[in-house]
Amino acid sequence: MKKFKIVPFSSMYATRIRKEREDDYGNEVLEQPATGYGPCRVSLKPFKPGEDRRLLFKHSPFEKPNAFDQPGPVFIHAEEVEPYQDIYRFPPEIKADRVNFPLTLIGYSSDQMMACTQLVGDQDVDELIREIFKAYPQVAYLHARNAEAGCFICKIERV
């Protein structure tokens, strides 16, 4: 039974960022060669350093401003890419690379109030997501973030 779904950036949002070259805060979007692994917030695949070109911009994963808002830098591929499709499991390339992608999960209620945080560490992230949703009925969705850099990776919703 499916308990959650992964929500990457939409193609429409990424197309707007690529076309307008301005983020939601009025900042210029920067294009640069990938120097790290990312990941791309559309495909949820790691970048190939020195090979891929990426766009850097400021993003907030919340629908409305609140005390827990954490806008910050994110990357997408400079070229159009296929959005992440296997939405009922955490992206396997991120999950498998704990060195480049140390993860933390932050749970929020439907009114965007923080309800829990959990460092993934050596745990299976898919299983941990299911456990959080079971243990915290008030959690409507999670944000996956890089545990070291703090940057937003993707949203995870209950199904």
Order of alpha helices (4+ residues) and beta strands (2+ residues): beta-alpha-beta-beta-beta-alpha-beta-beta-alpha-beta-beta
